[in-house]
Amino acid sequence: MNPFTTLTARLVIMPVNNIDTDQIIPARFLKTTDKNGLGANLFSDWRYLPDGKPDPGFILNKPERQGAQILLAGDNFGCGSSREHAPWALAGWGFRVVISTSIADIFRNNALKNGLLPIVVNKAQYQALMAMFNHSSEKQLTVDLAHQLLILPDEETIEFVIDGFSKACILNGTDELGYLLGMEAQITAYEHLVEPI
């Protein structure tokens, strides 16, 4: 994973409630255990026409949304089955952050383990973001993970919550295993201190 400290990026707005993991990445794409290439299948049933061509009306297919790295989604994002492929697909498309008024717990945990930052805001904050970004594809939002702030174009800020361990992992671009491996010297030193039973 790439370290994440501060990101300034454009948004994709998808104000649909209850987007579940099968909509994020349909089950037929779950046979792979490789993250690579899953971004092409993100929101596949919405993104492509029956003949396989991109639907020009779908938000991810619009030229002005290419390169956006923040998804502003509707309530209860990532509900449904537990599939790590969902954050893989979002990250594979290029998203680094998902913002919603609520994010399903299993999806949230899978996202954090894969360097995708899930941020929950309240309804008033969500409406403020919608009002500011809905009619502009050029405005950018800054996500400051170190200070746990969203910084709007008008310099207003929104605080967000993240647990300390997940924050440390994402700031350093590592997962739980990487975190433990980074403590190898301390673990070895401790093991030498402990007498065998």
Summary of the structure (lengths in Angstrom):
residues: 197
radius of gyration: 18.5
end to end distance: 39.3
largest distance: 67.4
contacts: 570
relative contact order: 0.17
helix: 38%
strand: 18%
